[in-house]
């Protein structure tokens, strides 16, 4: 059976983006927060690391600002490493689709 790795998130961008130029293209890394209600009054927020490459990185850098509401689709990747006998796991979503649902101004006006 073939495997399948797809993640879809809708959340708010946690910082302004900085696209980095590389020898073979460009990349942008940024966090988004997703918040969901647990019970009647409690909310839980999770932060997700997003990576976009090349054309998608350039588009993201031009359209997304801190506070923007975005839909991200991509694959889940993990970078595991061991340091001082402690294993660390760093998960990120490598974006292959990005949709801006609302800019950061909308959040500030409704806060």
Secondary structure, DSSP 8 states (H G I E B T S, - for coil): ------EEEEEEE-S----EEETTEEEEEEEEEEEEEETTTEEEEEEEEEEEEHHHHHHHHHH--TT-EEEEEEEEEEEEEEETTEEEEEEEEEEEEEEEEE-HHHHHHH-
